[in-house]
Amino acid sequence: MQMILAYNEGMNMKLLNTTGRRIRALREQEDINMNQDELARRLGVSNAFLSEIERDRKKLPLGT
């Protein structure tokens, strides 16, 4: 997915704007059903940071 995001700047912004919503939807799926605290702990980030990502207020740091 990183390659797709880096490929086209216009598309990059569009995908980043929906990434948080996609993360939240996946986290809340019945077969995963993980709360935000648990996912943040597993990712090694703060709950506040994950919340900002899920609300599309922060961009995910994408490495190369």
C-alpha positions in Angstrom: 0.0 0.0 0.0 2.9 2.4 0.6 3.9 2.1 -3.0 0.3 3.0 -4.1 0.3 6.0 -1.8 3.6 7.3 -3.0 2.7 6.8 -6.7 0.4 9.7 -7.3 0.3 12.8 -5.0 -3.4 13.5 -5.8 -4.4 9.9 -5.1 -2.1 9.9 -2.1 -4.1 12.6 -0.4 -7.4 10.9 -1.2 -6.3 7.5 0.2 -4.8 9.1 3.3 -8.2 10.9 4.0 -9.9 7.5 4.2 -7.2 5.4 5.8 -8.3 6.3 9.4 -11.9 5.3 8.7 -10.8 2.1 7.2 -8.6 1.3 10.2 -11.5 1.9 12.5 -13.9 -0.2 10.4 -11.5 -3.1 10.4 -10.8 -2.8 14.1 -14.5 -2.9 14.8 -15.3 -5.9 12.6 -17.0 -8.7 14.5 -14.2 -11.2 13.9 -11.6 -8.7 15.2 -13.6 -6.6 17.6 -10.7 -4.8 19.2 -11.1 -1.6 21.2 -8.9 1.4 20.4 -6.8 1.0 23.6 -5.8 -2.5 22.7 -4.9 -1.6 19.1 -2.9 1.4 20.2 -1.0 -0.8 22.7 -0.3 -3.4 20.1 0.9 -0.8 17.6 3.1 1.0 20.3 1.3 4.3 19.9 -0.8 6.4 22.2 -4.6 6.0 22.3 -4.8 9.8 21.5 -2.6 9.4 18.4 -4.7 6.4 17.1 -7.8 8.4 17.7 -6.5 11.3 15.6 -5.6 8.8 12.8 -9.1 7.2 12.9 -10.7 10.6 12.7 -8.4 11.5 9.8 -6.9 14.4 11.7 -3.4 13.0 11.5 -1.7 11.3 8.7 0.0 7.9 9.1 3.7 8.1 9.1 4.6 6.2 5.9 8.2 4.9 5.7 10.0 4.1 2.5 
